[in-house]
Amino acid sequence: MALTCKHLSFIKDVQPRTPEGCEERLKIGSDWVHLRLCLECGHVGCCDDSPHKHATAHFKATDHPVIQSFEPGEDWRWCYIDELMF
């Protein structure tokens, strides 16, 4: 595990594409557990405790490395590549 994230340059000033919830689960009319925001493109996906794990699936499909919690009151970010929370 890295001691510092080497992917901070990928972070952009994004707007959530679907601020009302997980983009994929909204399309199928299903619920989620927690939400994550991709800091490269604004994709909103559900966490790994949700079926289908859309935030992680988005990373695997796009290689966008850094997400942040999209939950009220939470203030953290995660880099999939460096496996680092900050």
C-alpha positions, -999 to +999 in steps of 0.1 A: +000+000+000+013+035-009+019+060+018+006+088-004-018+088-032-001+093-066-034+100-084-044+133-070-039+149-104-069+129-117-093+148-093-114+173-111-141+198-099-170+176-109-208+178-105-226+146-097-243+133-128-271+118-108-272+137-074-304+118-065-286+084-063-267+056-080-268+061-117-273+024-126-297+016-098-319+046-106-323+031-141-336-002-128-356+013-099-336-003-071-322+008-038-285+011-026-267+012+007-242+041+004-231+063-025-197+072-039-188+100-063-161+096-090-138+126-087-128+123-124-162+123-142-190+128-116-204+093-118-225+084-087-223+047-078-233+025-049-208+011-025-194-024-021-221-032+005-247-028-022-255-055-048-236-049-080-211-026-064-215+001-091-188+025-078-161-002-080-176-015-113-172+021-126-135+021-116-129-012-132-145+000-165-129+034-166-097+033-145-109+065-127-090+060-095-103+084-068-138+085-053-153+102-023-182+095-001-214+110-014-231+105+020-242+135+041-218+141+070-190+120+055-157+136+043-133+110+030-118+099-003-104+066-015-079+057-042-086+023-057-051+020-072-031+030-041-057+015-017-054+047+003-081+065+022-076+102+028 
